[in-house]
């Protein structure tokens, strides 16, 4: 009997330890603002590896500009096409291509879709003969951009469109001569576009384009729209009005049709914005029982869940109010939170213990990056770049400059490097310093451990 009790206690301890480690394997990064102390920011898209985020932030002059945030460089203002304001909506899987829309001049309200790369900057996608164009999504490889544009046809003024670098802007048409359409997302093979279109009535319906338009219907109400699509195009997510007039998130497949994803307990509305590559994880927004905005996630096993409840331990006083995009593997989620009295973009990493793959490009100079998350409880990530191949060392020191331990000591090729560091359980909470040494180069950054 005593041995059995000891065995059960051991099992319980192991369970608690694993639960503790899993709990602290989550992290959230607050992305800040283009202008220090800015009025607000929102995140709209995340790269496949979580290294890049696109969105919009308050910029100088209290205008909003599209931004590209990276783990290495923080938030970069992408500017505009000549007007006061621009918005970033999506980026390619590797983060090299950003799309969105911008005002084209300071004296007009004309909007054009744009494509941004580090080498070419922000470029207009043109039009379909009308005055305006919007770009909402880019394919995984960055080669195709979908959106909508005004046409020269007054009876069917707006059509979904797809842009290719060699072919330019292509009109995807609409279901009938007098209807209209918009494209909001695209499958990874660039063949299926999802969005909205009008069919036999004036109300827009969620729709997919695959060499022609298909009506996905509604959940009983008049209107619906599609906002996310799986990698192969077999799963589409979005939102629809129900027969009682509320908006509910949906998941669509050709075999099941529109599936109502429901709402939070005692809530009444929800929306789906994006879906993982396999179509099994969906993120979005919902109202809770108090009428408060909440970022949500839906899975087959758990149904709809409030991310504020799931990740309460790492949020502090912040509230996640929107989840707008999810990485293909479901690991990274980005959106908007309410924090310190402002709306702020966030990057939620549901499993930061995975080591990031090494970048094969060669930088021009040494640089040690700030660890993230920081502060952290047990595990954090340290990244740096090296222009040459040589022996490189990272050591940890306390506030008095006493060496605590060697984090890494070895030969590294020229390029970008990232390692995961797990703090010793005996290290007390406090401020520490980590130092990169490589030949004559050295740099120091501060890290904070909280237990």
C-alpha positions as CSV (number, residue, x, y, z in Angstrom):
1,X,0.0,0.0,0.0
2,X,2.8,2.4,0.9
3,X,4.6,1.6,-2.4
4,X,1.4,2.3,-4.3
5,X,0.9,5.7,-2.6
6,X,4.5,6.6,-3.4
7,X,4.0,5.6,-7.0
8,X,0.8,7.7,-7.3
9,X,2.6,10.7,-5.7
10,X,5.4,10.3,-8.2
11,X,2.9,10.2,-11.1
12,X,1.2,13.3,-9.8
13,X,4.5,15.1,-9.5
14,X,5.5,14.2,-13.0
15,X,2.1,15.4,-14.3
16,X,2.5,18.7,-12.5
17,X,6.0,19.3,-13.8
18,X,4.9,18.6,-17.4
19,X,1.9,20.8,-17.0
20,X,4.1,23.6,-15.6
21,X,6.5,23.3,-18.5
22,X,3.7,23.3,-21.0
23,X,2.0,26.3,-19.4
24,X,5.2,28.3,-19.7
25,X,5.9,27.1,-23.2
26,X,3.6,29.8,-24.5
27,X,4.7,33.4,-25.1
28,X,3.2,36.6,-26.3
29,X,5.1,39.5,-28.0
30,X,3.7,43.0,-28.0
31,X,4.6,44.6,-31.3
32,X,4.3,48.3,-30.3
33,X,3.9,51.2,-32.7
34,X,5.6,52.9,-35.6
35,X,5.7,56.1,-33.5
36,X,6.8,55.7,-29.9
37,X,3.7,56.0,-27.7
38,X,1.5,55.7,-30.7
39,X,-2.3,55.6,-30.5
40,X,-2.8,52.1,-31.8
41,X,-1.6,49.2,-33.9
42,X,-3.2,46.0,-35.3
43,X,-1.7,42.8,-36.8
44,X,-3.2,41.2,-39.9
45,X,-0.8,38.5,-41.1
46,X,2.1,36.3,-40.0
47,X,4.8,34.5,-41.9
48,X,5.0,30.7,-41.7
49,X,7.9,30.8,-39.2
50,X,6.5,33.6,-37.0
51,X,9.5,35.8,-37.8
52,X,7.5,38.5,-39.7
53,X,4.1,40.2,-39.0
54,X,2.3,42.7,-41.2
55,X,-0.4,45.2,-40.1
56,X,-1.0,48.9,-39.5
57,X,0.1,51.3,-36.9
58,X,-0.2,55.0,-35.9
59,X,2.6,56.9,-37.5
60,X,3.8,60.5,-37.3
61,X,1.0,62.9,-37.8
62,X,-1.5,60.5,-36.2
63,X,-2.0,58.7,-39.6
64,X,-1.9,55.0,-40.0
65,X,0.8,53.3,-42.1
66,X,1.3,49.7,-43.1
67,X,4.1,48.1,-41.2
68,X,6.3,45.0,-41.4
69,X,7.5,43.7,-38.0
70,X,10.4,41.2,-37.7
71,X,11.9,39.4,-34.7
72,X,15.3,40.9,-35.7
73,X,14.4,44.5,-36.5
74,X,11.1,45.3,-34.9
75,X,8.5,47.5,-36.7
76,X,9.3,49.1,-40.0
77,X,7.1,51.8,-41.5
78,X,6.3,50.8,-45.1
79,X,5.1,54.3,-46.1
80,X,2.4,55.0,-48.6
81,X,1.7,55.4,-52.3
82,X,1.7,59.2,-51.8
83,X,-1.3,59.7,-49.5
84,X,-1.5,60.0,-45.7
85,X,-2.6,56.5,-45.0
86,X,-1.9,52.9,-45.9
87,X,-2.9,49.5,-44.5
88,X,-1.0,46.2,-44.5
89,X,-3.1,43.1,-44.9
90,X,-1.0,40.0,-45.7
91,X,2.4,38.7,-46.5
92,X,4.0,35.7,-48.2
93,X,5.1,32.6,-46.2
94,X,8.7,33.8,-46.0
95,X,7.8,37.4,-45.3
96,X,9.4,38.8,-48.4
97,X,6.2,40.2,-50.0
98,X,3.7,42.4,-48.3
99,X,0.3,43.5,-49.8
100,X,-2.3,46.0,-48.7
101,X,-3.8,49.3,-49.8
102,X,-2.9,52.9,-49.7
103,X,-4.2,56.4,-50.6
104,X,-2.4,57.7,-53.6
105,X,-2.2,61.4,-52.9
106,X,-2.6,63.9,-50.1
107,X,-5.6,65.6,-51.7
108,X,-7.8,62.7,-52.9
109,X,-9.4,59.6,-51.4
110,X,-8.4,57.3,-54.2
111,X,-7.2,53.9,-53.0
112,X,-4.9,51.5,-54.8
113,X,-3.6,48.0,-53.8
114,X,0.1,47.7,-53.3
115,X,2.9,45.1,-53.4
116,X,5.9,45.8,-51.2
117,X,9.3,44.1,-51.2
118,X,12.5,45.3,-49.5
119,X,14.2,45.8,-52.9
120,X,11.4,47.6,-54.7
121,X,9.5,49.3,-51.9
122,X,5.7,49.9,-52.3
123,X,4.4,49.5,-55.8
124,X,0.8,50.1,-57.1
125,X,-1.0,47.2,-58.7
126,X,-2.9,49.4,-61.1
127,X,-6.6,49.1,-61.9
128,X,-9.1,47.2,-64.1
129,X,-10.1,50.5,-65.9
130,X,-11.8,52.1,-62.9
131,X,-10.4,54.4,-60.3
132,X,-9.6,52.2,-57.4
133,X,-8.1,48.8,-56.5
134,X,-7.5,46.9,-53.2
135,X,-5.1,44.0,-52.4
136,X,-6.2,41.8,-49.6
137,X,-4.1,38.6,-49.7
138,X,-0.9,37.1,-51.3
139,X,-0.2,33.5,-52.2
140,X,2.2,31.5,-50.0
141,X,5.0,31.9,-52.5
142,X,4.4,35.6,-53.1
143,X,3.7,35.3,-56.8
144,X,-0.1,36.0,-56.8
145,X,-2.1,38.8,-55.2
146,X,-5.9,38.8,-54.8
147,X,-8.3,41.7,-54.2
148,X,-10.9,43.7,-55.9
149,X,-10.9,46.6,-58.4
150,X,-13.3,49.0,-60.0
151,X,-14.0,48.3,-63.7
152,X,-15.1,50.6,-66.4
153,X,-18.5,48.8,-66.6
154,X,-21.0,50.9,-64.7
155,X,-23.5,48.0,-64.3
156,X,-20.9,45.8,-62.7
157,X,-18.5,48.2,-61.1
158,X,-16.3,46.0,-58.8
159,X,-14.7,42.6,-59.7
160,X,-12.4,40.3,-57.9
161,X,-9.0,40.3,-59.4
162,X,-5.7,38.5,-59.3
163,X,-2.3,40.0,-60.0
164,X,0.8,38.2,-61.4
165,X,4.1,39.9,-61.8
166,X,4.3,39.0,-65.5
167,X,0.6,39.2,-66.4
168,X,-0.4,42.2,-64.3
169,X,-4.0,42.5,-63.0
170,X,-6.5,39.9,-64.2
171,X,-10.2,40.4,-64.0
172,X,-11.9,37.3,-62.4
173,X,-15.3,38.6,-63.4
174,X,-18.6,38.1,-61.5
175,X,-21.4,35.5,-61.6
176,X,-23.5,37.6,-64.0
177,X,-23.2,40.7,-66.1
178,X,-24.9,42.8,-63.4
179,X,-23.3,41.4,-60.3
180,X,-20.0,42.1,-58.5
181,X,-17.3,40.2,-56.6
182,X,-14.3,40.6,-54.3
183,X,-11.4,38.2,-53.6
184,X,-10.1,38.0,-50.0
185,X,-7.8,34.9,-49.9
186,X,-6.1,32.4,-52.2
187,X,-5.1,28.7,-51.9
188,X,-1.4,27.8,-51.9
189,X,-1.5,26.4,-55.5
190,X,-2.9,29.8,-56.7
191,X,-5.9,28.1,-58.3
192,X,-8.8,28.9,-55.8
193,X,-9.9,32.3,-54.7
194,X,-12.4,32.9,-51.9
195,X,-14.4,36.0,-51.1
196,X,-17.8,37.3,-51.8
197,X,-20.1,37.8,-54.9
198,X,-23.7,38.6,-55.7
199,X,-25.7,35.9,-57.4
200,X,-29.5,36.0,-57.8
201,X,-30.0,38.8,-55.2
202,X,-28.4,42.0,-54.1
203,X,-27.0,40.4,-51.0
204,X,-23.4,39.2,-51.0
205,X,-22.7,35.5,-50.4
206,X,-19.5,33.7,-49.5
207,X,-18.1,32.4,-52.8
208,X,-15.1,30.7,-54.3
209,X,-13.6,31.2,-57.8
210,X,-12.1,28.2,-59.6
211,X,-12.4,29.1,-63.3
212,X,-15.9,30.3,-62.4
213,X,-17.9,31.4,-59.3
214,X,-19.6,29.0,-56.8
215,X,-22.1,30.2,-54.3
216,X,-21.4,28.9,-50.8
217,X,-24.7,30.0,-49.4
218,X,-25.5,31.3,-45.9
219,X,-26.4,30.0,-42.5
220,X,-30.0,31.0,-43.0
221,X,-29.7,34.7,-43.2
222,X,-29.3,37.0,-46.2
223,X,-25.5,37.5,-46.4
224,X,-22.2,35.8,-45.8
225,X,-18.5,36.2,-46.7
226,X,-15.4,34.0,-46.9
227,X,-12.2,35.3,-45.4
228,X,-9.8,32.3,-45.1
229,X,-8.9,29.2,-47.1
230,X,-6.8,26.1,-46.4
231,X,-3.7,25.2,-48.3
232,X,-5.4,23.0,-50.9
233,X,-8.5,25.1,-51.1
234,X,-10.8,22.3,-49.7
235,X,-11.7,24.2,-46.6
236,X,-13.1,27.8,-46.5
237,X,-13.9,29.8,-43.4
238,X,-15.8,33.0,-42.9
239,X,-19.0,34.5,-41.4
240,X,-22.7,34.4,-42.2
241,X,-25.8,35.9,-40.9
242,X,-28.1,33.4,-39.3
243,X,-31.9,33.2,-39.6
244,X,-32.2,35.1,-36.2
245,X,-30.1,38.0,-37.6
246,X,-26.8,37.3,-35.7
247,X,-23.4,36.7,-37.3
248,X,-21.8,33.3,-36.8
249,X,-18.4,31.9,-37.9
250,X,-18.5,29.0,-40.4
251,X,-16.4,26.3,-41.9
252,X,-17.2,25.1,-45.4
253,X,-16.2,22.0,-47.3
254,X,-17.7,20.6,-50.5
255,X,-19.2,17.6,-48.6
256,X,-20.5,19.3,-45.5
257,X,-21.5,22.7,-46.8
258,X,-21.5,25.6,-44.3
259,X,-20.9,24.4,-40.8
260,X,-22.0,26.8,-38.0
261,X,-19.0,27.1,-35.5
262,X,-21.2,28.6,-32.9
263,X,-20.4,31.2,-30.3
264,X,-18.9,31.5,-26.8
265,X,-21.1,30.4,-23.9
266,X,-24.0,32.9,-23.6
267,X,-22.5,35.0,-26.4
268,X,-24.4,35.7,-29.6
269,X,-21.9,36.6,-32.4
270,X,-18.7,35.2,-33.9
271,X,-16.5,35.6,-37.0
272,X,-13.8,33.4,-38.6
273,X,-10.9,35.2,-40.3
274,X,-8.2,32.5,-41.1
275,X,-7.5,28.8,-41.0
276,X,-4.5,26.6,-40.7
277,X,-3.0,24.8,-43.8
278,X,-4.8,21.6,-43.0
279,X,-8.2,23.3,-42.4
280,X,-8.5,22.1,-38.8
281,X,-7.6,25.2,-36.7
282,X,-9.7,28.4,-37.2
283,X,-9.2,31.8,-35.5
284,X,-11.4,34.9,-35.3
285,X,-13.5,37.0,-33.0
286,X,-16.6,36.5,-30.8
287,X,-18.6,38.4,-28.2
288,X,-18.7,36.8,-24.8
289,X,-21.6,36.8,-22.4
290,X,-20.8,40.4,-21.3
291,X,-20.8,41.7,-24.9
292,X,-17.0,42.0,-24.8
293,X,-14.8,41.4,-27.9
294,X,-12.7,38.3,-27.6
295,X,-10.1,36.6,-29.8
296,X,-11.1,33.0,-30.3
297,X,-9.8,29.7,-31.7
298,X,-11.9,26.8,-33.0
299,X,-10.8,23.2,-33.3
300,X,-12.6,19.9,-33.9
301,X,-11.7,18.6,-30.4
302,X,-12.4,21.8,-28.3
303,X,-14.9,23.7,-30.3
304,X,-14.7,27.5,-29.9
305,X,-12.5,28.8,-27.1
306,X,-11.6,32.2,-25.7
307,X,-7.9,32.8,-26.1
308,X,-8.0,35.1,-23.1
309,X,-9.0,32.1,-21.0
310,X,-6.6,29.6,-22.6
311,X,-3.6,31.9,-22.3
312,X,-4.6,33.9,-19.2
313,X,-1.3,33.2,-17.5
314,X,0.8,35.2,-19.9
315,X,-1.5,38.1,-20.7
316,X,-1.4,40.1,-17.5
317,X,-4.1,42.9,-17.7
318,X,-4.2,42.8,-21.5
319,X,-7.2,41.4,-23.4
320,X,-7.0,39.8,-26.9
321,X,-9.9,41.3,-28.8
322,X,-9.2,39.9,-32.4
323,X,-7.3,37.0,-33.9
324,X,-6.7,37.8,-37.6
325,X,-4.2,35.3,-38.9
326,X,-2.6,32.0,-38.1
327,X,0.6,30.4,-39.4
328,X,0.1,27.3,-41.7
329,X,1.1,24.9,-38.9
330,X,-1.3,26.6,-36.4
331,X,1.6,27.6,-34.1
332,X,1.5,31.5,-34.4
333,X,-1.5,33.7,-34.0
334,X,-1.6,37.5,-34.6
335,X,-4.2,40.1,-34.0
336,X,-5.2,43.1,-31.9
337,X,-5.3,43.4,-28.1
338,X,-6.4,46.0,-25.7
339,X,-3.4,46.9,-23.5
340,X,-2.4,49.9,-21.3
341,X,-5.4,51.8,-22.6
342,X,-4.6,51.3,-26.3
343,X,-5.1,48.8,-29.1
344,X,-1.9,47.0,-29.8
345,X,-0.8,44.3,-32.2
346,X,0.4,41.0,-30.8
347,X,2.2,37.8,-31.8
348,X,1.1,34.7,-29.8
349,X,3.5,31.8,-30.0
350,X,1.8,28.7,-28.7
351,X,5.0,26.7,-28.6
352,X,8.3,28.7,-28.5
353,X,10.5,25.8,-27.5
354,X,11.0,24.9,-31.2
355,X,14.4,26.2,-32.5
356,X,14.1,28.4,-35.6
357,X,15.9,27.2,-38.7
358,X,19.1,28.9,-39.7
359,X,18.8,31.6,-42.4
360,X,21.1,30.7,-45.3
361,X,21.8,34.3,-46.4
362,X,25.0,36.1,-45.4
363,X,24.7,39.4,-43.4
364,X,27.2,42.3,-43.8
365,X,28.0,42.8,-40.1
366,X,27.8,41.2,-36.6
367,X,24.7,41.9,-34.6
368,X,23.3,40.5,-31.4
369,X,19.5,40.7,-31.2
370,X,17.3,41.1,-28.2
371,X,16.1,37.8,-26.8
372,X,12.4,37.0,-26.9
373,X,10.2,36.6,-25.0
374,X,11.7,39.1,-22.5
375,X,11.0,39.0,-19.6
376,X,10.6,35.2,-19.6
377,X,10.0,32.4,-17.1
378,X,12.1,29.4,-18.2
379,X,12.7,29.4,-22.0
380,X,13.7,32.2,-24.4
381,X,15.3,32.6,-27.8
382,X,18.6,34.3,-28.5
383,X,19.4,35.3,-32.1
384,X,22.4,36.9,-33.8
385,X,24.0,37.4,-37.2
386,X,27.6,36.8,-38.3
387,X,29.3,38.0,-41.5
388,X,32.1,35.4,-41.2
389,X,32.5,31.8,-40.2
390,X,34.4,31.5,-36.9
391,X,34.3,30.4,-33.3
392,X,31.6,32.3,-31.4
393,X,30.6,32.3,-27.7
394,X,27.6,33.5,-25.8
395,X,27.9,33.8,-22.0
396,X,25.5,34.8,-19.2
397,X,26.4,37.3,-16.5
398,X,24.7,38.7,-13.4
399,X,24.3,42.3,-12.5
400,X,27.7,42.4,-10.8
401,X,29.4,41.0,-14.0
402,X,30.0,37.6,-12.6
403,X,29.9,34.8,-15.2
404,X,26.9,32.5,-14.6
405,X,27.3,30.0,-17.5
406,X,28.3,29.6,-21.1
407,X,25.1,29.4,-23.3
408,X,27.0,28.4,-26.4
409,X,30.6,28.0,-27.5
410,X,31.4,26.7,-30.9
411,X,32.1,27.2,-34.6
412,X,29.3,28.9,-36.6
413,X,29.1,29.5,-40.3
414,X,28.4,33.0,-41.6
415,X,24.7,33.8,-41.5
416,X,21.8,34.1,-39.1
417,X,21.6,31.9,-36.0
418,X,19.0,31.2,-33.3
419,X,19.2,29.1,-30.2
420,X,16.8,28.3,-27.4
421,X,18.0,29.0,-23.9
422,X,16.4,27.5,-20.8
423,X,17.4,29.2,-17.5
424,X,18.7,27.0,-14.7
425,X,15.9,26.4,-12.1
426,X,18.3,27.7,-9.4
427,X,18.6,31.1,-11.0
428,X,16.6,33.7,-9.1
429,X,14.3,36.3,-10.7
430,X,16.2,39.3,-11.8
431,X,18.2,41.2,-14.5
432,X,21.0,39.3,-16.3
433,X,23.2,40.1,-19.3
434,X,24.2,37.8,-22.2
435,X,27.4,38.6,-24.2
436,X,28.3,37.5,-27.7
437,X,32.0,37.3,-28.4
438,X,33.5,36.5,-31.9
439,X,37.1,37.5,-32.4
440,X,37.4,41.2,-31.7
441,X,33.6,41.7,-31.8
442,X,31.5,41.6,-28.7
443,X,28.0,42.9,-27.7
444,X,25.9,42.7,-24.7
445,X,22.1,42.6,-24.2
446,X,19.9,42.6,-21.1
447,X,17.5,39.8,-20.2
448,X,15.0,39.5,-17.4
449,X,14.0,36.3,-15.7
450,X,10.7,36.2,-13.8
451,X,9.7,33.1,-11.7
